[in-house]
Amino acid sequence: MGRPIPEQANSAIITLVAPPLTGKYWVCVITKNGAETIGPTLDSILTQTLPPELIVVVDDGSVDDTRAVVKSHSKSTRTRVQVINLPDRGYDIRRVPANINSAYAYVKENCEPFNYSMISGDDCIFPPEYSAFLLSKMGQDSKLVIASGDWGISPPPDWIKAPQGAGRFVEENFWREAGGKYPVAYGWESWLLFKALELGYRIANFTGLRYVHLRPSGTAHKFSHWGTAMRTLGYHPLFVLLRFAKNVIQNAEPISIRGNVGMLVNYFLPQLHRNDPYFEYYDEGLRGFVKQQQFQRLLRYPRLRRFRALAAALWKVSESI
């Protein structure tokens, strides 16, 4: 959702070094009626050159053949596949962080500690070297605690991309330091990225390491949740407006005009969510950090260097909107 400034990632896949011996990891796969896509997803995870020791599938009440597909794959592999079957409560993408938390709770209660965890949707196809590449990078840099490959369009030259949601690896010691649980609220994916930066760690999106989503992104929420999340995380209004303009002019993100407008409306009209249980402002320390980071990013933008004083003034005037 959000775009914190990650460590500059490589633009192409480089030759892999041997993964660290401490690269033990597990994978959480979130699904809801994913019978048509979860099979290829599990195949791509199980055939990694560095496979996981455990896959936890959290099924949010599927009413199709998802459970049968998962069961078939669990019988055909030596990798342990644990399924958490939740009741059918209809579809609500906002439940995803709670579902992921249930997977982390299971691992904490039933497994020896891992070094890393990975999050995947039920429609992701990862190249065989995906895990080995990211874990080799993270193993070489103790400050790099969140990393992913990339599935989206190639960014403009000045656009540094944050780690993706699906396909994200998280270092487990950092995860525990951050609280070991996602907030069940808008902005939960970006919250962890900002928390890492606030604590002095690094994050990275290796844009040359590509993977595929079998379903188009944003089909469920139409990106309207992005504006709500930016409000709760403390995004500065000027930054939001610049993001909107950049999306419309440069097609910087794969969002339709309607999606961008919805993003703006939900940011500038938080009263629309007055009775929404998932609408919750993050703590002031994090929100202040987010604004400061965005301000520094704005000042580094090459096209604004000659107008820094004006940009700073506009930033200050619009900060309270």
C-alpha positions in Angstrom: 0.0 0.0 0.0 2.4 2.7 1.2 5.8 3.4 -0.1 8.4 3.8 2.6 11.9 4.4 1.2 13.7 1.0 1.2 17.4 0.3 0.7 18.2 0.7 -3.0 17.5 -2.7 -4.5 19.4 -4.3 -7.4 17.7 -3.8 -10.8 18.7 -7.3 -12.0 19.2 -10.7 -10.5 22.8 -11.3 -9.6 24.6 -14.6 -9.1 23.6 -16.2 -5.9 25.9 -16.9 -3.1 25.3 -19.9 -0.8 22.4 -19.2 1.5 23.3 -18.9 5.1 22.9 -21.9 7.4 20.5 -19.9 9.5 18.0 -19.6 6.7 15.3 -21.8 8.2 12.0 -20.3 7.3 8.3 -21.0 7.1 5.6 -19.8 4.7 2.1 -18.5 5.5 -0.4 -18.8 2.6 -3.7 -17.0 2.9 -6.6 -18.2 0.9 -10.3 -17.8 0.3 -11.9 -19.8 -2.5 -8.6 -20.3 -4.2 -9.1 -23.7 -5.7 -8.1 -22.6 -9.2 -4.8 -20.9 -8.1 -3.5 -22.3 -4.8 -2.2 -25.5 -6.5 0.3 -23.7 -8.7 1.2 -21.4 -5.7 2.0 -24.4 -3.5 4.0 -26.0 -6.4 6.1 -22.9 -6.8 6.8 -22.8 -3.0 7.6 -26.5 -2.7 10.0 -26.5 -5.7 12.2 -23.7 -4.4 15.9 -24.4 -4.5 15.7 -23.6 -0.8 12.3 -24.9 0.3 10.6 -24.0 3.6 10.4 -26.4 6.5 6.7 -25.6 7.1 3.8 -24.1 5.1 0.8 -22.9 7.1 -2.3 -22.4 4.9 -5.0 -20.2 6.5 -8.3 -20.9 4.8 -10.8 -18.2 5.5 -13.9 -20.3 5.0 -13.6 -21.5 1.4 -16.7 -23.0 -0.1 -15.0 -24.3 -3.3 -12.5 -27.2 -3.6 -9.6 -25.3 -1.9 -9.3 -27.7 1.0 -9.2 -30.7 -1.3 -6.4 -29.1 -3.4 -4.3 -28.3 -0.3 -4.8 -31.8 1.1 -3.7 -33.3 -2.1 -0.5 -31.3 -2.1 0.2 -32.0 1.6 0.1 -35.7 0.8 2.6 -35.5 -2.1 5.4 -33.6 -0.3 7.8 -34.2 2.6 7.4 -30.6 3.6 5.0 -30.2 6.5 1.7 -28.5 5.4 -0.5 -27.3 8.3 -4.0 -26.1 7.5 -6.0 -23.7 9.7 -9.6 -23.9 8.6 -11.7 -20.9 9.6 -15.5 -20.7 9.3 -17.1 -19.1 6.3 -18.0 -15.5 7.2 -18.3 -14.1 3.7 -15.5 -12.2 2.0 -13.7 -9.4 3.7 -10.1 -8.6 2.8 -9.8 -6.6 6.0 -9.6 -9.9 7.9 -6.3 -10.8 6.3 -4.0 -9.5 9.1 -6.0 -11.4 11.7 -5.7 -14.6 9.6 -2.0 -14.1 9.3 -1.7 -13.6 13.0 -3.4 -17.0 13.5 -0.6 -18.6 11.5 2.1 -16.9 13.6 0.3 -17.9 16.8 0.3 -21.5 15.6 4.0 -21.5 14.8 4.8 -19.8 18.1 2.9 -22.5 20.1 3.9 -25.6 18.1 7.3 -25.1 16.5 10.9 -24.3 17.4 11.9 -20.7 16.5 12.5 -20.0 12.8 14.9 -17.4 11.4 12.5 -16.0 8.8 8.9 -16.1 7.7 7.3 -15.5 4.3 3.8 -14.3 3.4 2.1 -15.5 0.2 -1.3 -15.1 -1.4 -3.0 -18.1 -3.0 -2.3 -16.8 -6.5 1.5 -16.2 -6.5 4.0 -18.0 -8.7 7.6 -17.6 -7.5 10.7 -18.5 -9.5 12.7 -21.4 -8.1 15.5 -19.2 -6.8 13.2 -16.7 -5.1 13.7 -17.8 -1.5 17.4 -18.6 -1.8 18.1 -15.2 -3.3 16.3 -13.2 -0.7 17.6 -15.2 2.2 21.2 -14.9 0.9 20.8 -11.1 0.9 19.2 -11.0 4.3 21.8 -13.4 5.7 24.6 -11.1 4.6 23.0 -8.0 6.1 21.8 -8.2 9.7 20.0 -4.8 9.3 17.9 -6.0 6.3 14.8 -7.4 8.0 12.1 -7.2 5.3 12.7 -8.0 1.7 10.8 -9.2 -1.4 10.9 -9.6 -5.1 8.5 -7.6 -7.3 5.4 -8.4 -9.3 4.3 -5.0 -10.5 5.2 -2.8 -13.4 8.7 -1.4 -13.6 9.0 1.8 -11.6 10.1 5.2 -13.1 13.8 5.9 -12.6 13.3 8.0 -9.5 10.7 5.7 -7.8 12.1 3.4 -5.2 9.8 0.5 -4.4 9.0 -0.9 -1.0 8.8 -4.7 -0.3 5.6 -6.2 -1.6 2.9 -7.7 0.6 2.8 -11.2 -0.8 6.3 -12.6 -1.4 7.6 -10.7 1.7 10.3 -12.2 3.9 10.5 -11.0 7.5 13.4 -11.7 9.9 11.9 -13.3 13.0 13.9 -11.5 15.7 12.8 -8.2 14.3 9.2 -9.4 14.0 9.2 -10.2 17.7 10.8 -6.9 18.5 7.9 -5.2 16.6 5.4 -7.0 18.7 4.9 -10.3 16.8 1.4 -9.4 15.6 -0.1 -7.4 12.8 -2.6 -4.7 13.8 -6.0 -5.7 12.5 -6.5 -2.3 10.9 -6.0 -0.4 7.6 -2.4 0.0 6.7 -1.2 -3.1 8.4 1.2 -4.1 5.6 2.9 -0.7 5.5 2.9 -0.4 9.3 5.5 -3.1 9.5 7.7 -1.4 6.9 7.6 1.9 8.7 8.2 0.2 12.0 11.4 -1.4 10.7 12.7 1.9 9.5 11.7 3.6 12.7 13.7 1.0 14.6 16.7 1.6 12.5 16.5 -1.4 10.2 16.5 -1.6 6.4 14.0 -2.9 3.9 14.4 -3.8 0.2 12.4 -4.6 -2.9 14.7 -6.4 -5.4 12.8 -5.4 -8.6 14.8 -7.8 -10.8 13.5 -10.8 -8.9 10.1 -11.1 -10.5 7.1 -13.2 -9.5 3.6 -13.4 -10.8 0.1 -12.8 -9.4 -2.5 -14.9 -11.2 -5.2 -12.5 -10.3 -5.1 -8.7 -10.9 -4.3 -6.7 -7.8 -6.9 -4.5 -6.3 -9.9 -6.4 -7.7 -11.5 -6.7 -4.3 -10.9 -3.3 -2.7 -10.4 -1.1 -5.8 -7.6 0.6 -4.0 -10.0 2.7 -1.8 -8.4 1.1 1.3 -5.1 2.7 0.3 -6.4 6.2 1.1 -7.8 5.1 4.4 -4.6 3.4 5.3 -2.6 6.5 4.4 -4.8 8.5 6.7 -4.3 6.1 9.7 -0.5 5.9 9.1 -0.1 9.7 9.2 0.7 10.3 5.5 1.1 14.0 4.8 -1.7 15.5 2.6 0.8 17.0 0.2 2.5 13.7 -0.3 -0.8 12.0 -1.0 -1.7 14.7 -3.6 1.7 14.3 -5.3 1.3 10.5 -5.3 -2.1 10.9 -7.0 -0.7 13.3 -9.6 2.2 11.0 -10.3 -0.1 8.0 -10.7 -2.3 9.9 -13.2 0.5 11.5 -15.2 3.2 8.8 -15.2 1.1 5.7 -14.5 3.5 5.0 -11.7 1.2 2.4 -10.1 -1.2 0.0 -11.7 -4.3 1.9 -10.5 -7.2 3.2 -12.6 -8.3 6.8 -12.5 -11.3 5.7 -10.5 -9.1 3.9 -8.0 -6.9 7.0 -7.6 -10.0 9.2 -7.0 -11.2 6.7 -4.4 -7.8 6.8 -2.7 -8.1 10.6 -2.4 -11.7 10.6 -1.1 -10.9 8.0 1.6 -7.9 9.9 2.7 -9.5 13.4 2.9 -12.8 12.2 4.3 -11.9 10.0 7.3 -15.4 10.7 8.7 -16.6 8.1 6.2 -15.1 5.5 8.5 -16.5 6.8 11.8 -18.2 3.4 12.6 -15.6 1.2 10.9 -13.9 -1.2 13.4 -10.9 -1.4 11.1 -10.2 2.3 11.1 -7.7 3.0 13.8 -5.0 5.7 14.0 -1.5 4.5 14.7 0.6 5.9 17.5 1.8 9.5 17.2 5.5 8.5 17.2 5.0 6.3 14.1 2.8 8.9 12.4 5.4 11.6 13.0 8.1 9.4 11.7 6.1 8.7 8.5 5.7 12.5 7.9 9.3 13.2 8.5 10.5 10.5 6.2 8.1 11.8 3.4 9.4 15.3 3.9 13.0 14.2 3.5 12.0 12.2 0.4 10.3 15.3 -1.1 13.4 17.4 -0.6 15.5 14.8 -2.4 13.2 14.8 -5.4 15.4 16.2 -8.3 12.7 18.3 -9.9 12.0 20.2 -6.6 15.5 21.1 -5.7 15.2 24.6 -6.9 11.9 25.0 -4.9 12.8 23.5 -1.6 11.9 26.6 0.4 8.5 26.7 -1.3 8.0 23.0 -0.8 8.8 23.3 2.9 6.4 26.1 3.3 3.6 24.3 1.6 4.4 21.2 3.7 4.1 23.1 6.9 0.9 24.9 5.9 -0.9 21.8 4.8 0.3 19.5 7.6 -2.8 19.9 9.7 -5.3 19.0 7.0 
